[in-house]
Amino acid sequence: MGLRVVAIDTGDVKRDLCLTLGAEKWIDFKTSTDLIKDVKEATGGHGPQAVVIAASNPGPIEQAVKYVRSKGIIVIVGVPSGGATFTVSINLVVAKCISIIGTSVGSRQDAIEALDLAARGKVGCHYEVRDFSEVNAVFAELAAQNVGGRIVLKL
């Protein structure tokens, strides 16, 4: 879509997938010693204009407020389990004029646009089909955060 993407995740498998899909920069949150600094450096020192967070814990949201550029937008996708909350500095949000938006599924217009992208062949599903007998190995890979895309178990 013409956007310049910085992907933040962990593991070589996810790095390779993100870079293959077009991310210009990769930051591994487990090996980074200063994620906020690394994101700002990856975006020319200003921070990204927009941040999409699909994490299930509040840490990435709290970090994003610190690295998103002034007048930036943070979109939190999905609902984490357990009623998670996050804490951000109101002074920082106001001083930087940051918008924080939450969405669990998107709007009707979002769905129309997503279906249009898929119909034009712009969306690819990254999956691997494995035999059900490998279920324990699959769970081990998931626990090690060593899965890029999705795994479908064949019965």
Sequence and secondary structure as in RCSB ss.txt:
>XXXX:A:sequence
MGLRVVAIDTGDVKRDLCLTLGAEKWIDFKTSTDLIKDVKEATGGHGPQAVVIAASNPGPIEQAVKYVRSKGIIV
IVGVPSGGATFTVSINLVVAKCISIIGTSVGSRQDAIEALDLAARGKVGCHYEVRDFSEVNAVFAELAAQNVGGR
IVLKL
>XXXX:A:secstr
     EEEE SHHHHHHHHHTT SEEEETTT S HHHHHHHHTTTS  SEEEE  SSSHHHHHHHHHS TT EEE
EES  TT       HHHHHHHT EEEEESS  HHHHHHHHHHHHTT     EEEEEGGGHHHHHHHHHTT   SE
EEEE 
